[in-house]
Amino acid sequence: MANKTPQTQYDSPWKQMLQLYFQDFMLFFFPQAHAQIDWTRGFEFLDQELQQVVRDAELGKRLIDKLVKIYRLGGEESWLLIHAFIDWMLTLPLNLELEFKREVEQLEAQQRMQYVTSFERIARMEELVEAIKLGLELKFGPEALNLMPEISSLEDLELLRAVRNGIKTATSIDELRQIYQSYSTDTPPEN
């Protein structure tokens, strides 16, 4: 029988669980992301692609990393790297945490994408919405806060940044509204 390290003891059951119950996993832990996935188009685990980017450590298999290709409701293909949640459940030794960090940075560089967890993305969006709210009230007065329901429904970080930056130069509430209304019809949402 192979000598299993603590890392490989937990690796396979979690990966199997993710593969068998991926849709339920996303619904339970990431309901907002789940709602944006077109489940009718299916999903695909990209184990080979992940292995090309992230080689196995000498100690054994990587801890519970799964790369999943999904399609968003708008039709765009996206890749999800599943690791962060499991990392919170299993504390990694410092050397493996550092290795994981290096490998994620390498993945970002090779794929030209930034790894941002859904929690980080939501926190950034909430901070931008609060900044926009403050900017609106300071520049245009309390009546400008009537825009907040529209602005709060925006789900694109770049668009929220454009609105926040537009507060500096906009001379009216309508001019500011044009930023996100024209942007949302011209530009696909950021993943």
ZAMARGU-4260 file (C-alpha; in steps of 0.2 Angstrom, whole numbers, plus 5000, padded with zeros to 4 digits):
<rodrens>
0) 5000/5000/5000 | 5007/5017/4995 | 5013/5028/5010 | 5000/5042/5010 | 5005/5059/5017
5) 4992/5070/5025 | 4990/5080/5009 | 4985/5065/4998 | 4974/5058/5011 | 4962/5073/5009
10) 4966/5076/4991 | 4956/5063/4981 | 4940/5063/4992 | 4938/5082/4990 | 4941/5081/4971
15) 4929/5067/4969 | 4916/5077/4979 | 4919/5092/4968 | 4917/5082/4952 | 4901/5073/4957
20) 4893/5088/4966 | 4900/5103/4957 | 4884/5112/4953 | 4877/5109/4971 | 4894/5114/4978
25) 4893/5131/4968 | 4875/5133/4973 | 4878/5131/4992 | 4895/5140/4993 | 4894/5153/4979
30) 4875/5156/4975 | 4878/5172/4966 | 4891/5164/4955 | 4880/5149/4953 | 4866/5160/4946
35) 4878/5167/4933 | 4882/5150/4925 | 4873/5143/4911 | 4871/5125/4917 | 4863/5119/4901
40) 4879/5120/4892 | 4888/5109/4905 | 4905/5111/4913 | 4922/5103/4910 | 4936/5099/4923
45) 4952/5105/4915 | 4964/5093/4925 | 4976/5092/4910 | 4977/5111/4908 | 4980/5113/4926
50) 4994/5100/4927 | 5002/5109/4912 | 5003/5125/4923 | 5005/5118/4940 | 5016/5103/4942
55) 5014/5091/4956 | 5024/5095/4972 | 5037/5082/4977 | 5027/5077/4992 | 5012/5071/4982
60) 4997/5078/4973 | 4992/5096/4974 | 4979/5100/4987 | 4962/5100/4980 | 4965/5111/4965
65) 4952/5110/4952 | 4951/5120/4936 | 4933/5121/4928 | 4928/5128/4912 | 4910/5135/4913
70) 4899/5146/4902 | 4891/5161/4909 | 4873/5166/4905 | 4879/5178/4892 | 4888/5164/4883
75) 4906/5169/4888 | 4918/5155/4892 | 4926/5157/4910 | 4938/5146/4920 | 4936/5144/4939
80) 4950/5139/4950 | 4943/5130/4965 | 4955/5131/4980 | 4952/5145/4992 | 4937/5137/5001
85) 4946/5121/5004 | 4961/5130/5009 | 4951/5137/5023 | 4945/5120/5029 | 4962/5113/5028
90) 4977/5123/5035 | 4992/5121/5024 | 5010/5120/5031 | 5019/5137/5027 | 5030/5129/5014
95) 5015/5123/5004 | 5006/5139/5006 | 5021/5148/4999 | 5022/5135/4985 | 5003/5138/4981
100) 5006/5157/4980 | 5020/5155/4968 | 5010/5143/4957 | 4995/5154/4957 | 5006/5169/4952
105) 5013/5158/4938 | 4996/5153/4932 | 4991/5172/4932 | 5006/5176/4922 | 5004/5162/4909
110) 4985/5165/4907 | 4986/5184/4909 | 4973/5184/4922 | 4972/5189/4940 | 4966/5176/4952
115) 4952/5184/4962 | 4941/5175/4973 | 4922/5178/4973 | 4924/5185/4990 | 4937/5197/4985
120) 4928/5203/4969 | 4912/5205/4980 | 4922/5215/4993 | 4929/5226/4979 | 4912/5229/4972
125) 4905/5234/4989 | 4919/5246/4992 | 4917/5254/4975 | 4898/5256/4977 | 4901/5264/4994
130) 4914/5276/4986 | 4901/5280/4973 | 4888/5284/4985 | 4899/5296/4995 | 4905/5304/4979
135) 4887/5306/4973 | 4881/5314/4989 | 4896/5326/4990 | 4895/5332/4972 | 4877/5332/4968
140) 4868/5331/4985 | 4856/5319/4993 | 4845/5318/4977 | 4859/5310/4968 | 4857/5295/4979
145) 4842/5290/4969 | 4854/5282/4956 | 4861/5270/4969 | 4848/5256/4965 | 4854/5256/4947
150) 4872/5258/4952 | 4871/5244/4965 | 4865/5232/4952 | 4880/5234/4941 | 4891/5218/4942
155) 4906/5224/4932 | 4921/5230/4942 | 4928/5241/4927 | 4911/5249/4925 | 4910/5253/4943
160) 4927/5261/4942 | 4922/5271/4927 | 4907/5277/4937 | 4917/5282/4952 | 4930/5291/4941
165) 4916/5299/4931 | 4910/5308/4947 | 4925/5319/4945 | 4921/5326/4928 | 4902/5324/4926
170) 4893/5340/4927 | 4876/5332/4930 | 4867/5316/4936 | 4861/5312/4919 | 4879/5314/4912
175) 4885/5301/4925 | 4871/5289/4921 | 4876/5289/4903 | 4893/5282/4908 | 4885/5265/4914
180) 4871/5265/4902 | 4882/5266/4886 | 4895/5255/4894 | 4883/5241/4898 | 4877/5241/4880
185) 4895/5242/4872 | 4905/5231/4883 | 4904/5213/4890 | 4905/5211/4909 | 4921/5207/4917
190) 4924/5190/4924
</rodrens>
